[in-house]
Amino acid sequence: MNGYYSLINQLKQHFDVDVLTNTVTQGNIFAVDLGKQTIFPLVHIMVNQITFNDNVLTANVTLLCMDNVSQRKEEAPNNFENADNEIDVLNTTLAILNRAFEKLKHGTMWDNLYKLRGTPTCEPFIERFENYLAGWAMTFDVDYPNDMDVC
């Protein structure tokens, strides 16, 4: 009877060992101190809903992966590039989520009976919070064992 714990802990364990991720949080994103510079890149786990199915739970999950965007000291060399590292942040945070997606498809989470259902969607965000943050929100459904005993 630990289905919710199991889900968030599986995701947390994946990001804890990801060398590109510094911090993993869950719950209300506004309770996280996003003003701290040392916590980024950050992955925030939000479980949007859970559906009961035969012998499995299906969770709809959104992972927010974000980092600080910093201004460069020199001017942008052309109109395509910005005078900050926004493109770098979007590239790195997308890579972090892509690796999590692959682990759900073929890695440790798959081995632990967490099965991706359908195809995740990723949506970029910029300046969504109080400081200059950028990253991606990946939303997906995952099936995992329902360990509830009816006896």
C-alpha positions as CSV (number, residue, x, y, z in Angstrom):
1,M,0.0,0.0,0.0
2,N,2.7,2.4,-1.0
3,G,1.8,3.2,-4.6
4,Y,2.3,7.0,-4.5
5,Y,5.5,6.8,-2.5
6,S,6.8,4.2,-4.9
7,L,6.1,6.4,-7.9
8,I,7.7,9.6,-6.7
9,N,10.7,7.7,-5.2
10,Q,11.3,5.9,-8.5
11,L,11.4,9.2,-10.3
12,K,13.5,10.8,-7.6
13,Q,16.1,8.0,-7.6
14,H,16.5,8.4,-11.3
15,F,17.2,12.1,-11.1
16,D,19.4,11.8,-8.0
17,V,22.0,9.9,-10.0
18,D,21.7,12.0,-13.1
19,V,24.9,14.0,-13.2
20,L,23.2,17.0,-14.9
21,T,20.6,17.4,-12.1
22,N,21.4,19.1,-8.8
23,T,18.0,19.1,-7.1
24,V,14.8,17.1,-7.2
25,T,11.6,18.4,-5.6
26,Q,7.9,17.4,-5.6
27,G,4.6,18.8,-4.7
28,N,3.7,22.5,-4.9
29,I,6.3,24.3,-7.1
30,F,5.6,27.6,-5.3
31,A,6.8,26.1,-2.1
32,V,10.3,25.6,-3.6
33,D,12.8,28.4,-3.1
34,L,13.6,29.1,-6.7
35,G,15.7,32.2,-5.7
36,K,18.6,30.0,-4.6
37,Q,21.3,29.8,-7.3
38,T,22.8,26.5,-6.1
39,I,19.8,24.3,-6.7
40,F,19.8,24.3,-10.5
41,P,19.3,22.4,-12.7
42,L,16.2,21.4,-10.8
43,V,13.6,18.7,-11.6
44,H,10.2,19.1,-10.0
45,I,7.8,16.1,-9.9
46,M,4.1,16.8,-10.1
47,V,1.6,13.9,-10.1
48,N,-1.5,15.4,-11.8
49,Q,-3.8,12.4,-11.4
50,I,-3.9,8.6,-10.9
51,T,-6.3,6.2,-12.5
52,F,-7.1,2.7,-11.1
53,N,-6.9,-0.1,-13.7
54,D,-6.7,-3.8,-13.4
55,N,-3.6,-4.6,-11.3
56,V,-2.0,-1.3,-12.2
57,L,-2.2,2.3,-11.4
58,T,-1.8,4.8,-14.2
59,A,-0.3,8.1,-13.2
60,N,-0.3,11.3,-15.3
61,V,2.9,13.0,-14.3
62,T,4.5,16.4,-15.2
63,L,8.2,16.8,-14.8
64,L,9.4,20.4,-14.8
65,C,13.1,20.6,-15.6
66,M,14.6,24.1,-15.2
67,D,17.8,26.1,-14.9
68,N,18.8,29.7,-14.4
69,V,19.4,31.8,-17.5
70,S,22.5,34.0,-17.1
71,Q,23.5,37.0,-19.1
72,R,26.7,36.8,-21.1
73,K,29.4,39.4,-20.6
74,E,29.7,40.0,-24.4
75,E,27.1,41.1,-26.9
76,A,25.2,38.5,-28.9
77,P,27.3,37.8,-32.1
78,N,24.1,37.9,-34.3
79,N,20.3,38.2,-34.3
80,F,19.9,34.4,-33.9
81,E,21.8,34.0,-30.7
82,N,20.8,35.8,-27.5
83,A,23.0,37.7,-25.1
84,D,22.3,34.9,-22.5
85,N,22.6,31.2,-22.3
86,E,18.9,30.5,-22.8
87,I,19.5,28.1,-25.8
88,D,22.1,26.2,-23.7
89,V,19.6,25.9,-20.8
90,L,16.8,24.7,-23.1
91,N,19.2,22.1,-24.7
92,T,20.5,20.8,-21.3
93,T,17.1,20.6,-19.6
94,L,15.6,18.8,-22.6
95,A,18.4,16.3,-22.5
96,I,17.7,15.6,-18.8
97,L,14.1,14.8,-19.6
98,N,15.0,12.8,-22.7
99,R,17.2,10.6,-20.6
100,A,14.4,10.0,-18.1
101,F,12.1,9.1,-21.0
102,E,14.6,6.5,-22.3
103,K,14.9,5.1,-18.8
104,L,11.1,4.7,-18.6
105,K,11.2,2.9,-21.9
106,H,14.2,0.7,-21.5
107,G,16.1,1.3,-18.2
108,T,15.8,0.8,-14.5
109,M,12.4,2.1,-14.2
110,W,11.2,-0.3,-16.9
111,D,13.0,-3.1,-15.0
112,N,11.0,-2.1,-11.9
113,L,7.7,-2.5,-13.8
114,Y,7.1,1.2,-14.6
115,K,5.8,1.2,-18.1
116,L,5.4,4.4,-20.2
117,R,1.9,4.7,-21.8
118,G,1.8,6.6,-25.0
119,T,4.2,9.4,-26.0
120,P,5.3,12.2,-23.6
121,T,4.9,15.8,-24.7
122,C,7.4,18.5,-23.9
123,E,6.6,22.2,-23.7
124,P,9.3,24.8,-23.3
125,F,8.9,27.7,-20.8
126,I,10.9,30.9,-20.2
127,E,10.5,33.3,-17.3
128,R,7.6,31.3,-15.9
129,F,8.7,31.9,-12.3
130,E,10.1,34.8,-10.2
131,N,13.6,34.8,-11.6
132,Y,14.9,34.2,-15.1
133,L,14.4,30.5,-15.5
134,A,13.9,28.4,-18.6
135,G,13.3,24.7,-19.2
136,W,10.8,22.1,-20.3
137,A,7.6,20.6,-18.9
138,M,7.3,16.9,-19.9
139,T,3.9,15.3,-19.3
140,F,3.3,11.6,-19.6
141,D,1.3,8.6,-18.4
142,V,3.0,5.7,-16.7
143,D,1.6,2.4,-15.5
144,Y,3.0,0.8,-12.4
145,P,2.0,-2.2,-10.2
146,N,-1.0,-1.7,-7.9
147,D,0.1,-3.4,-4.7
148,M,-3.2,-3.0,-2.9
149,D,-4.3,-6.3,-1.3
150,V,-8.1,-6.7,-1.2
151,C,-8.0,-9.3,1.6
